[in-house]
């Protein structure tokens, strides 16, 4: 029989625990009892069920959820015996709230805290540009939400510059992943040329994911994620889950979309509506011009046909009226010029040739018809490429063709 010293025995037991019970292999679930923080840096509490009780110890800086007695939690960590006291405990690496009731209670407490700090104030929310061109999209590339958003965006407007930031949308690493994407989008220099007076930032930062349970959406209720959205220099549009779901990330955003599809609709108008609006505006301008010219023509005709006595008696009045007419016409022409300039800029932005000038090309088959899908082409097909300064011929050499937004 081998006789061990106490410290030797505890060391052997702790070695066995380390080898057999990895912190990634199990979690212990139970109810918190005797929660306290010692010296402002060490958290201790008992984890219990109806039959047993287990001591938990962890550094305060590892704790990222609010805890209190009675809360149900999952504890991840390493079991060990502390040599100094001979006490068995779990040294926790992280703690997660367990059960929808506990999650909702913690969420309500965090919402109240952030609300007091002004994180959700309506007065600080910014409007989105009506015609955004440069978009930072934070989402999971594998999600249906990502595909729906891209599809609706292309159908309604198209021709947008989209940089996609792929992130995890649930799990332990998701909040930090999302925060890093927000920070990167806010500091990333744009890779395409800017117009005069334009900002070097994206026009809009979009964050979206599909539906899920409260626990699955908790990454978007994380305090660090909410603060990152609140601090974004870029206007934010966030749509998480279904219409009934509401996360703190959405409350902190400048604009909330009820679903990923609604998010795309809020971001850009339907080009058919814009074209109709332009047509109506041009019709109103034309009618206003004709009416003004006819009105001034009548005044001049009356003045020219008046008898000499009337002209003499009304000379001063006519001179004043003439001065007002000239001033009114000059002002009206200035306003008309400004309005027409704005409409021409918008029309130019809708011009397909403008897209070609940014380096894009239109692929046409031998019949001169635009090719909309790579699936309609095969190796050896002759095609024409329409560029900004002419056409060139090309031949398809085969291979898989993929068309997707630029990914970072």
Protein Blocks (a to p, Z undefined) as FASTA:
>chain_A
ZZddfklmmmmmmmmmmmmmcfklpccddddehiacehhlaccdddddfkbccdddddfk
lpcbdcdehiacdddddddddfklopacdddfbdcdehjklmmmmmmmmmmmmmmnopmg
mklpccddfbdfbdcddddfkbmklmmmmmmmmmmngoiacddddddfedjklmmmmmmm
mmmmmmmccfbdcdehiafbdfbdcdddddddfklmmmmmcfklmmmmmmpmbdcdddeh
jfklccfklmmpmbdcfbfklmmmmmpccfklmmmmmmmmmmmmmmmmmmmmmmmmmmmm
mmmmpcfklmmmmmmmmmmmmmmmmmmmmmmmmmmmmmmmmmmmmmmmmpmklmmmnopa
cdddfkopacfbfklpcehiacddddfkbccddddebjjdddddddZZ
